[in-house]
Amino acid sequence: HLILDLSNEFKEIVIKNFIENYKNGKTPNPCVLCNKYFKFGLLYEKAQELGYDYIATGHYVDIENNKLKICDNNKDQSYFLYGINKDILDKIIFPLKRFKNKDEIREIARINNLSVSENKDSQEICFIPDDDYIKYYV
């Protein structure tokens, strides 16, 4: 288990962009930047540096003909991944692609007595407490 402290980079790349765009009346999507620069950027680079050939993520997508394909028609997660480097698609494993939707995963968690089985879907921005955007950036 390895912990990478990328909090300063996250603040500079994702949070600062979010605040500036929000202040200017735009609708920023921090998940796109996080995926591009962190999950499939710095994390992928670190995995390579450590000698790993692949990274895995919990998105409900698959790769078909070197393009992202939606697996859960009720929740298109491919949108959040559009900015990633297409040259690394063959180095990403999407283990949840074989499941129809998140309900199946929750059931597996329930069977295994994992408390996360009852978690609500994440619909808001992970770094904003209580979903209070105004209070966050003021």
PyRosetta script that sets phi, psi and omega in degrees:
from pyrosetta import init, pose_from_sequence

init()
pose = pose_from_sequence("HLILDLSNEFKEIVIKNFIENYKNGKTPNPCVLCNKYFKFGLLYEKAQELGYDYIATGHYVDIENNKLKICDNNKDQSYFLYGINKDILDKIIFPLKRFKNKDEIREIARINNLSVSENKDSQEICFIPDDDYIKYYV")
pose.set_psi(1, 128.9)
pose.set_omega(1, -178.6)
pose.set_phi(2, -127.4)
pose.set_psi(2, 132.6)
pose.set_omega(2, 177.6)
pose.set_phi(3, -109.9)
pose.set_psi(3, 126.0)
pose.set_omega(3, 176.0)
pose.set_phi(4, -105.3)
pose.set_psi(4, 124.5)
pose.set_omega(4, 177.2)
pose.set_phi(5, -90.7)
pose.set_psi(5, 99.1)
pose.set_omega(5, 179.1)
pose.set_phi(6, -113.6)
pose.set_psi(6, 25.4)
pose.set_omega(6, -175.8)
pose.set_phi(7, -62.5)
pose.set_psi(7, -39.0)
pose.set_omega(7, 179.2)
pose.set_phi(8, -66.5)
pose.set_psi(8, -43.4)
pose.set_omega(8, 177.9)
pose.set_phi(9, -64.1)
pose.set_psi(9, -39.2)
pose.set_omega(9, 179.0)
pose.set_phi(10, -63.1)
pose.set_psi(10, -44.1)
pose.set_omega(10, 178.6)
pose.set_phi(11, -61.6)
pose.set_psi(11, -43.0)
pose.set_omega(11, -176.8)
pose.set_phi(12, -69.8)
pose.set_psi(12, -43.2)
pose.set_omega(12, -174.0)
pose.set_phi(13, -88.2)
pose.set_psi(13, -46.5)
pose.set_omega(13, -172.4)
pose.set_phi(14, -94.3)
pose.set_psi(14, -54.6)
pose.set_omega(14, -174.3)
pose.set_phi(15, -67.8)
pose.set_psi(15, -45.8)
pose.set_omega(15, 179.6)
pose.set_phi(16, -59.8)
pose.set_psi(16, -43.2)
pose.set_omega(16, 177.1)
pose.set_phi(17, -61.5)
pose.set_psi(17, -43.5)
pose.set_omega(17, 179.5)
pose.set_phi(18, -59.4)
pose.set_psi(18, -49.8)
pose.set_omega(18, -177.2)
pose.set_phi(19, -62.4)
pose.set_psi(19, -47.2)
pose.set_omega(19, -178.8)
pose.set_phi(20, -61.4)
pose.set_psi(20, -45.2)
pose.set_omega(20, 179.7)
pose.set_phi(21, -66.2)
pose.set_psi(21, -42.3)
pose.set_omega(21, -179.4)
pose.set_phi(22, -63.2)
pose.set_psi(22, -41.9)
pose.set_omega(22, 178.5)
pose.set_phi(23, -62.6)
pose.set_psi(23, -29.8)
pose.set_omega(23, -177.7)
pose.set_phi(24, -93.5)
pose.set_psi(24, 16.4)
pose.set_omega(24, 174.7)
pose.set_phi(25, 76.8)
pose.set_psi(25, 13.3)
pose.set_omega(25, 178.7)
pose.set_phi(26, -93.4)
pose.set_psi(26, 169.3)
pose.set_omega(26, 178.6)
pose.set_phi(27, -112.4)
pose.set_psi(27, 88.2)
pose.set_omega(27, -177.4)
pose.set_phi(28, -72.6)
pose.set_psi(28, 154.0)
pose.set_omega(28, 175.6)
pose.set_phi(29, -124.4)
pose.set_psi(29, 90.8)
pose.set_omega(29, -175.8)
pose.set_phi(30, -63.6)
pose.set_psi(30, -24.5)
pose.set_omega(30, -179.6)
pose.set_phi(31, -63.5)
pose.set_psi(31, -35.7)
pose.set_omega(31, 179.5)
pose.set_phi(32, -63.3)
pose.set_psi(32, -46.3)
pose.set_omega(32, 179.1)
pose.set_phi(33, -66.4)
pose.set_psi(33, -40.8)
pose.set_omega(33, 179.4)
pose.set_phi(34, -60.7)
pose.set_psi(34, -47.7)
pose.set_omega(34, 179.1)
pose.set_phi(35, -61.5)
pose.set_psi(35, -46.4)
pose.set_omega(35, -176.6)
pose.set_phi(36, -64.6)
pose.set_psi(36, -49.9)
pose.set_omega(36, -172.2)
pose.set_phi(37, -92.3)
pose.set_psi(37, -24.8)
pose.set_omega(37, -175.6)
pose.set_phi(38, -108.1)
pose.set_psi(38, -68.2)
pose.set_omega(38, -176.4)
pose.set_phi(39, -60.6)
pose.set_psi(39, -43.9)
pose.set_omega(39, -175.7)
pose.set_phi(40, -111.7)
pose.set_psi(40, 17.0)
pose.set_omega(40, 177.0)
pose.set_phi(41, -121.9)
pose.set_psi(41, -89.8)
pose.set_omega(41, -176.8)
pose.set_phi(42, -63.1)
pose.set_psi(42, -39.8)
pose.set_omega(42, 178.7)
pose.set_phi(43, -64.7)
pose.set_psi(43, -43.4)
pose.set_omega(43, 178.2)
pose.set_phi(44, -62.2)
pose.set_psi(44, -44.0)
pose.set_omega(44, 178.6)
pose.set_phi(45, -60.5)
pose.set_psi(45, -41.8)
pose.set_omega(45, 179.1)
pose.set_phi(46, -65.5)
pose.set_psi(46, -40.5)
pose.set_omega(46, 178.1)
pose.set_phi(47, -60.7)
pose.set_psi(47, -43.1)
pose.set_omega(47, 177.5)
pose.set_phi(48, -63.0)
pose.set_psi(48, -44.3)
pose.set_omega(48, 179.5)
pose.set_phi(49, -58.4)
pose.set_psi(49, -34.6)
pose.set_omega(49, 179.7)
pose.set_phi(50, -85.1)
pose.set_psi(50, -1.8)
pose.set_omega(50, 176.8)
pose.set_phi(51, 93.3)
pose.set_psi(51, 12.3)
pose.set_omega(51, 178.3)
pose.set_phi(52, -88.0)
pose.set_psi(52, 141.9)
pose.set_omega(52, -178.3)
pose.set_phi(53, -89.2)
pose.set_psi(53, -23.5)
pose.set_omega(53, -173.4)
pose.set_phi(54, -136.5)
pose.set_psi(54, 158.4)
pose.set_omega(54, 167.7)
pose.set_phi(55, -124.2)
pose.set_psi(55, 158.4)
pose.set_omega(55, 179.5)
pose.set_phi(56, -127.9)
pose.set_psi(56, 152.2)
pose.set_omega(56, 179.0)
pose.set_phi(57, -143.5)
pose.set_psi(57, 161.2)
pose.set_omega(57, -176.4)
pose.set_phi(58, -94.7)
pose.set_psi(58, 22.9)
pose.set_omega(58, 176.5)
pose.set_phi(59, -76.2)
pose.set_psi(59, 146.6)
pose.set_omega(59, 178.2)
pose.set_phi(60, -90.0)
pose.set_psi(60, 69.8)
pose.set_omega(60, 177.6)
pose.set_phi(61, -140.2)
pose.set_psi(61, 167.2)
pose.set_omega(61, 175.4)
pose.set_phi(62, -135.9)
pose.set_psi(62, 170.9)
pose.set_omega(62, 177.0)
pose.set_phi(63, -115.8)
pose.set_psi(63, 126.6)
pose.set_omega(63, 178.6)
pose.set_phi(64, -137.3)
pose.set_psi(64, 124.8)
pose.set_omega(64, -177.5)
pose.set_phi(65, 55.1)
pose.set_psi(65, 42.4)
pose.set_omega(65, 179.2)
pose.set_phi(66, 59.9)
pose.set_psi(66, 27.6)
pose.set_omega(66, 175.9)
pose.set_phi(67, -132.6)
pose.set_psi(67, 152.2)
pose.set_omega(67, 177.5)
pose.set_phi(68, -73.7)
pose.set_psi(68, 138.0)
pose.set_omega(68, -179.2)
pose.set_phi(69, -124.7)
pose.set_psi(69, 134.1)
pose.set_omega(69, 178.9)
pose.set_phi(70, -68.3)
pose.set_psi(70, 136.1)
pose.set_omega(70, 175.7)
pose.set_phi(71, -107.2)
pose.set_psi(71, -31.2)
pose.set_omega(71, 179.7)
pose.set_phi(72, -112.3)
pose.set_psi(72, 104.9)
pose.set_omega(72, -176.8)
pose.set_phi(73, -64.3)
pose.set_psi(73, -16.4)
pose.set_omega(73, 178.4)
pose.set_phi(74, -87.0)
pose.set_psi(74, -11.1)
pose.set_omega(74, -176.5)
pose.set_phi(75, -150.3)
pose.set_psi(75, 94.2)
pose.set_omega(75, -178.1)
pose.set_phi(76, -78.9)
pose.set_psi(76, 100.3)
pose.set_omega(76, 179.7)
pose.set_phi(77, -89.9)
pose.set_psi(77, -7.1)
pose.set_omega(77, 179.4)
pose.set_phi(78, -64.1)
pose.set_psi(78, -28.3)
pose.set_omega(78, 179.6)
pose.set_phi(79, -57.3)
pose.set_psi(79, -39.2)
pose.set_omega(79, -177.3)
pose.set_phi(80, -74.0)
pose.set_psi(80, -9.4)
pose.set_omega(80, -176.2)
pose.set_phi(81, -109.9)
pose.set_psi(81, 2.6)
pose.set_omega(81, -172.7)
pose.set_phi(82, -61.0)
pose.set_psi(82, -25.0)
pose.set_omega(82, -175.1)
pose.set_phi(83, -87.7)
pose.set_psi(83, -2.4)
pose.set_omega(83, -176.6)
pose.set_phi(84, -75.1)
pose.set_psi(84, 156.4)
pose.set_omega(84, -179.7)
pose.set_phi(85, -65.3)
pose.set_psi(85, 117.0)
pose.set_omega(85, -177.2)
pose.set_phi(86, -65.7)
pose.set_psi(86, -19.3)
pose.set_omega(86, -179.9)
pose.set_phi(87, -70.0)
pose.set_psi(87, -14.8)
pose.set_omega(87, -179.7)
pose.set_phi(88, -105.4)
pose.set_psi(88, 4.2)
pose.set_omega(88, -178.1)
pose.set_phi(89, -55.0)
pose.set_psi(89, -36.0)
pose.set_omega(89, -179.4)
pose.set_phi(90, -76.2)
pose.set_psi(90, -0.8)
pose.set_omega(90, 178.5)
pose.set_phi(91, -109.3)
pose.set_psi(91, 8.8)
pose.set_omega(91, -179.3)
pose.set_phi(92, -113.2)
pose.set_psi(92, 133.5)
pose.set_omega(92, 176.6)
pose.set_phi(93, -108.1)
pose.set_psi(93, 130.2)
pose.set_omega(93, 177.2)
pose.set_phi(94, -113.6)
pose.set_psi(94, 84.3)
pose.set_omega(94, -174.5)
pose.set_phi(95, -64.7)
pose.set_psi(95, -20.3)
pose.set_omega(95, -179.1)
pose.set_phi(96, -83.6)
pose.set_psi(96, -2.5)
pose.set_omega(96, -177.3)
pose.set_phi(97, -60.6)
pose.set_psi(97, -25.3)
pose.set_omega(97, -177.7)
pose.set_phi(98, -82.0)
pose.set_psi(98, -6.2)
pose.set_omega(98, 178.3)
pose.set_phi(99, -99.5)
pose.set_psi(99, 145.3)
pose.set_omega(99, -176.4)
pose.set_phi(100, -69.6)
pose.set_psi(100, -40.4)
pose.set_omega(100, -178.4)
pose.set_phi(101, -163.6)
pose.set_psi(101, 179.4)
pose.set_omega(101, -176.3)
pose.set_phi(102, -66.3)
pose.set_psi(102, -26.5)
pose.set_omega(102, 178.7)
pose.set_phi(103, -59.9)
pose.set_psi(103, -36.7)
pose.set_omega(103, 178.0)
pose.set_phi(104, -64.5)
pose.set_psi(104, -39.9)
pose.set_omega(104, 179.2)
pose.set_phi(105, -68.1)
pose.set_psi(105, -40.7)
pose.set_omega(105, 177.3)
pose.set_phi(106, -61.0)
pose.set_psi(106, -38.9)
pose.set_omega(106, 179.3)
pose.set_phi(107, -65.2)
pose.set_psi(107, -41.5)
pose.set_omega(107, 176.5)
pose.set_phi(108, -61.5)
pose.set_psi(108, -42.7)
pose.set_omega(108, 178.2)
pose.set_phi(109, -63.7)
pose.set_psi(109, -41.8)
pose.set_omega(109, 179.4)
pose.set_phi(110, -61.2)
pose.set_psi(110, -46.6)
pose.set_omega(110, 179.4)
pose.set_phi(111, -59.3)
pose.set_psi(111, -32.8)
pose.set_omega(111, -178.9)
pose.set_phi(112, -95.7)
pose.set_psi(112, 14.2)
pose.set_omega(112, 177.2)
pose.set_phi(113, 55.0)
pose.set_psi(113, 40.5)
pose.set_omega(113, 177.0)
pose.set_phi(114, -94.8)
pose.set_psi(114, 128.8)
pose.set_omega(114, -175.5)
pose.set_phi(115, -62.5)
pose.set_psi(115, -24.2)
pose.set_omega(115, -178.7)
pose.set_phi(116, -66.2)
pose.set_psi(116, -11.9)
pose.set_omega(116, -178.9)
pose.set_phi(117, -61.5)
pose.set_psi(117, -23.0)
pose.set_omega(117, -178.2)
pose.set_phi(118, -101.6)
pose.set_psi(118, 3.0)
pose.set_omega(118, 178.8)
pose.set_phi(119, -65.0)
pose.set_psi(119, 143.1)
pose.set_omega(119, 175.7)
pose.set_phi(120, -74.9)
pose.set_psi(120, 157.9)
pose.set_omega(120, 174.5)
pose.set_phi(121, -62.1)
pose.set_psi(121, 141.1)
pose.set_omega(121, 176.4)
pose.set_phi(122, -80.3)
pose.set_psi(122, 116.3)
pose.set_omega(122, -178.6)
pose.set_phi(123, -117.2)
pose.set_psi(123, -10.6)
pose.set_omega(123, -175.5)
pose.set_phi(124, -114.4)
pose.set_psi(124, -175.3)
pose.set_omega(124, -175.9)
pose.set_phi(125, -85.3)
pose.set_psi(125, 128.2)
pose.set_omega(125, -170.3)
pose.set_phi(126, -62.5)
pose.set_psi(126, -29.2)
pose.set_omega(126, -174.8)
pose.set_phi(127, -94.5)
pose.set_psi(127, 4.9)
pose.set_omega(127, 179.6)
pose.set_phi(128, -107.3)
pose.set_psi(128, 107.8)
pose.set_omega(128, -179.6)
pose.set_phi(129, -63.3)
pose.set_psi(129, 137.2)
pose.set_omega(129, 176.1)
pose.set_phi(130, 58.3)
pose.set_psi(130, 18.5)
pose.set_omega(130, 178.7)
pose.set_phi(131, 56.0)
pose.set_psi(131, 27.1)
pose.set_omega(131, -178.4)
pose.set_phi(132, -96.8)
pose.set_psi(132, 85.9)
pose.set_omega(132, -175.6)
pose.set_phi(133, -61.7)
pose.set_psi(133, -46.1)
pose.set_omega(133, -176.8)
pose.set_phi(134, -60.2)
pose.set_psi(134, -50.1)
pose.set_omega(134, -179.4)
pose.set_phi(135, -61.7)
pose.set_psi(135, -32.1)
pose.set_omega(135, -176.7)
pose.set_phi(136, -67.5)
pose.set_psi(136, -46.0)
pose.set_omega(136, -172.6)
pose.set_phi(137, -96.9)
pose.set_psi(137, -3.7)
pose.set_omega(137, 179.8)
pose.set_phi(138, -80.6)
pose.dump_pdb("model.pdb")
